[in-house]
Amino acid sequence: MSYTYRVIIVPDEKGTFHGYVPALPGCHTWGKTLAETKENLRQAMQLFIETLRDDGEACFAAF
């Protein structure tokens, strides 16, 4: 099954980028470039969802 999640990536005061997923509280990361942040966020989301499943918790569906 595949889900689509809205992600938000914003530049910060250090010149890096912060990315997070509002539907997955606590799922966030950063990167030196936009591309790096996108890849880091993809990996963070995978691990976050795997952990939820391993713990028997529900995944938050995106709307």
N, C-alpha and C positions, 0 to 999 in steps of 0.2 A: 504494500500500500504506500502511496506517495501523498505527501501533504505539501502545501505551499504556505510559507510563513512570511510575514512582512518583517523585514529587517531595517534597522536604522543605523546609518554610519555617519558620524559627524567628525569633523576635524577638531582637535583640541588645541590648547594653548602651547603645547610643546612641539607642534608641527606634525604630530602623529594622528592616527584616526582611532576612534572608539566605535565599536559596533555592538549592537545588542538586539535581542528578539523580544518585543513586548509580550508576546504570548507564552514565552518560556522564562518566567521570572528567575533571574540569576544567571541566565545564559548571555554572557558578554565576553568580549575580547578586544584586542587592539592590534595595530600594526603600524609599521613605518610608512607604508604606502597603502593606497586604496585597494590595490590588488592583493597585497599581503593580508589586509584586514578581511577582505571577502573570503579568502581561503581559510584563514584562521577561524572565521565565524562559521563557515561550512563544517569544519572539523569539530568545533565546539558544540554545534547543534547536533551532530551525529552522536557525540559522546553523551550529551545531555539526555537525548531521547533514549539511547541505549541504557543509561543508568535508570531512567524512569521505568523502562520495561523490566529490567533486571530486578528492580525493587517492587515490582507488581503495581506500580502507580499508573494512573491514566496519563496519556499524552494529551496535551492541550491542542485541540483542533483549531486550525486557522479559519477565519471567516472572511 
